[in-house]
Amino acid sequence: MSDHNASENTGPNARRPVVGKLDEQDLPEAARIFRLAFGTFLKVPDPETFWADRDYVYSRQRAAHVASYGATLDGELVGSNFVTNWGSVGFFGPLTVRPDLQERGIARALLAKTMEQFNAWNTRHVGLFTFSDSAKHIALYQKYGFFARFLTAIMSARAVRHTAAGWLRFSELSEAQREEALQSCRNVAETVYPGLDLSGEISATHAQGLGDTVLVEGVRDIAAFAVCHYGPRSEAGADTCFVKFGAARDGGSAEHHYLQLLDACEALAVAAGMSNVLAGANMARHEAYRHLVARGFRSEIQGVTMHRQNDPGYCHPGAYIIDDWR
Ligand SMILES: CC(C)(COP(=O)(O)OP(=O)(O)OC[C@H]1O[C@@H](n2cnc3c(N)ncnc32)[C@H](O)[C@@H]1OP(=O)(O)O)[C@@H](O)C(=O)NCCC(=O)NCCS
């Protein structure tokens, strides 16, 4: 790990966690702790193999728009957190601490650094996704000014539709067209929330081969877009196409373009050989959620989003957005 003062690991503060940036060599242990922490919390039989078919650690640490932090005790990695920058919007996670060392302030040390990071970025709207039924989680995040607001359903449906009209794949564009498309996606995001910027997410997905970005209605005047991951090296997992973020340009045609976007995501899943589409639906974005239900999506996991200063941000009726902030 870098950025931390090794001398803090000795002397009277020997058992105080030290937080610094995660390095590439920390990633195997960070990934192991991630699986162990969630697997233990969710009481699965073999926590070390939990979610072995997906990655939240390597790809985030390697993404330019994510700041990755690790906590050490006596030089040993014991937890990590990943802080994502979507322009004026930011969220953090997965936050994990080795199960045998929980309840001694390690998450709090990581969260203190996380909040510093949002301040340094001057992030306007900050949130997170967590377990809605855990008093500990809600209380922990509340200490940092986050309040529980909206149920968010992680929903899935079978991908069967091969064809969809009027969409392109970011990966199939020329270099010049990609630049245009990135700007156009920024324009779409700007209509749903000022300063929201998914270009880091689109570029990381492309550069790391995690999936692709679906562009509805052209390159220059995109009407809707969705950053999708698929397969086991990504956040989606085996046989799944995960819509990490999707949005339709705000305005009178938003609903129409949102439905086109859902068709395109399904067609992308089929083209990528995935049987399932996974999408996060924040229930405050009522119409966007209802359309997923109407299309046969069923909830796999339900959590809650917590928002700094109780600010709803872009979670309101009429916002045709898919994301879940995991
Ligand atoms: C959630 C997690 C990261 C917390 O890590 P941790 O190191 O145990 O947390 P900390 O000890 O730093 O802080 C926990 C705080 O919650 C408080 N707390 C715990 N249970 C509580 C309850 N029922 N009500 C109120 N406060 C509670 C503790 O008192 C402590 O606050 P304090 O230091 O001010 O007393 C850890 O439990 C974990 O890895 N869980 C599995 C993975 C996970 O769920 N990650 C988060 C997903 S959003």
The ligand as an SDF file (V2000), in Angstrom:
LIG
                    3D

 48 50  0  0  0  0  0  0  0  0999 V2000
  -20.1790   -3.1310    7.6860 C   0  0  0  0  0  0  0  0  0  0  0  0
  -18.7120   -3.2890    8.0700 C   0  0  0  0  0  0  0  0  0  0  0  0
  -17.8460   -2.7680    6.9560 C   0  0  0  0  0  0  0  0  0  0  0  0
  -18.4690   -2.4930    9.3500 C   0  0  0  0  0  0  0  0  0  0  0  0
  -17.1170   -2.6460    9.7280 O   0  0  0  0  0  0  0  0  0  0  0  0
  -16.6050   -2.4930   11.2630 P   0  0  0  0  0  0  0  0  0  0  0  0
  -15.1350   -2.3960   11.2080 O   0  0  0  0  0  0  0  0  0  0  0  0
  -17.2210   -3.5630   12.0620 O   0  0  0  0  0  0  0  0  0  0  0  0
  -17.2730   -1.1060   11.6860 O   0  0  0  0  0  0  0  0  0  0  0  0
  -16.7290   -0.1110   12.8130 P   0  0  0  0  0  0  0  0  0  0  0  0
  -16.3110   -0.9020   13.9930 O   0  0  0  0  0  0  0  0  0  0  0  0
  -15.7420    0.8460   12.2440 O   0  0  0  0  0  0  0  0  0  0  0  0
  -18.0280    0.7510   13.1000 O   0  0  0  0  0  0  0  0  0  0  0  0
  -19.2320    0.1730   13.4500 C   0  0  0  0  0  0  0  0  0  0  0  0
  -20.0410    1.2300   14.2000 C   0  0  0  0  0  0  0  0  0  0  0  0
  -21.4230    0.8590   14.1950 O   0  0  0  0  0  0  0  0  0  0  0  0
  -21.8720    0.8880   15.5320 C   0  0  0  0  0  0  0  0  0  0  0  0
  -22.9410   -0.1160   15.6360 N   0  0  0  0  0  0  0  0  0  0  0  0
  -22.8230   -1.4410   15.4820 C   0  0  0  0  0  0  0  0  0  0  0  0
  -24.0410   -2.0160   15.6280 N   0  0  0  0  0  0  0  0  0  0  0  0
  -24.9090   -1.0200   15.8720 C   0  0  0  0  0  0  0  0  0  0  0  0
  -26.3070   -0.9700   16.1180 C   0  0  0  0  0  0  0  0  0  0  0  0
  -27.0580   -2.0750   16.1290 N   0  0  0  0  0  0  0  0  0  0  0  0
  -26.8720    0.2480   16.3110 N   0  0  0  0  0  0  0  0  0  0  0  0
  -26.1190    1.3740   16.3200 C   0  0  0  0  0  0  0  0  0  0  0  0
  -24.7870    1.3740   16.0870 N   0  0  0  0  0  0  0  0  0  0  0  0
  -24.2010    0.1980   15.8720 C   0  0  0  0  0  0  0  0  0  0  0  0
  -20.6750    0.5760   16.3690 C   0  0  0  0  0  0  0  0  0  0  0  0
  -20.8580    0.9830   17.7000 O   0  0  0  0  0  0  0  0  0  0  0  0
  -19.6060    1.3750   15.6270 C   0  0  0  0  0  0  0  0  0  0  0  0
  -19.6760    2.7630   15.9200 O   0  0  0  0  0  0  0  0  0  0  0  0
  -18.7240    3.4370   17.0720 P   0  0  0  0  0  0  0  0  0  0  0  0
  -17.3190    3.1310   16.6730 O   0  0  0  0  0  0  0  0  0  0  0  0
  -19.0360    4.8980   16.9740 O   0  0  0  0  0  0  0  0  0  0  0  0
  -19.1340    2.8170   18.3520 O   0  0  0  0  0  0  0  0  0  0  0  0
  -18.3670   -4.7760    8.3610 C   0  0  0  0  0  0  0  0  0  0  0  0
  -19.2850   -5.2490    9.3060 O   0  0  0  0  0  0  0  0  0  0  0  0
  -18.4130   -5.6620    7.1450 C   0  0  0  0  0  0  0  0  0  0  0  0
  -17.4060   -5.8550    6.4590 O   0  0  0  0  0  0  0  0  0  0  0  0
  -19.5680   -6.3100    6.8980 N   0  0  0  0  0  0  0  0  0  0  0  0
  -19.7330   -7.2360    5.7970 C   0  0  0  0  0  0  0  0  0  0  0  0
  -19.7060   -6.5290    4.4550 C   0  0  0  0  0  0  0  0  0  0  0  0
  -20.6730   -5.3860    4.4340 C   0  0  0  0  0  0  0  0  0  0  0  0
  -21.8250   -5.5100    4.8290 O   0  0  0  0  0  0  0  0  0  0  0  0
  -20.2180   -4.2380    3.9240 N   0  0  0  0  0  0  0  0  0  0  0  0
  -20.9860   -3.0290    3.8350 C   0  0  0  0  0  0  0  0  0  0  0  0
  -21.9930   -3.1290    2.7850 C   0  0  0  0  0  0  0  0  0  0  0  0
  -22.8790   -1.5950    2.5780 S   0  0  0  0  0  0  0  0  0  0  0  0
  1  2  1  0
  2  3  1  0
  2  4  1  0
  2 36  1  0
  4  5  1  0
  5  6  1  0
  6  7  2  0
  6  8  1  0
  6  9  1  0
  9 10  1  0
 10 11  2  0
 10 12  1  0
 10 13  1  0
 13 14  1  0
 14 15  1  0
 15 16  1  0
 15 30  1  0
 16 17  1  0
 17 18  1  0
 17 28  1  0
 18 19  1  0
 18 27  1  0
 19 20  2  0
 20 21  1  0
 21 22  1  0
 21 27  2  0
 22 23  1  0
 22 24  2  0
 24 25  1  0
 25 26  2  0
 26 27  1  0
 28 29  1  0
 28 30  1  0
 30 31  1  0
 31 32  1  0
 32 33  2  0
 32 34  1  0
 32 35  1  0
 36 37  1  0
 36 38  1  0
 38 39  2  0
 38 40  1  0
 40 41  1  0
 41 42  1  0
 42 43  1  0
 43 44  2  0
 43 45  1  0
 45 46  1  0
 46 47  1  0
 47 48  1  0
M  END
$$$$
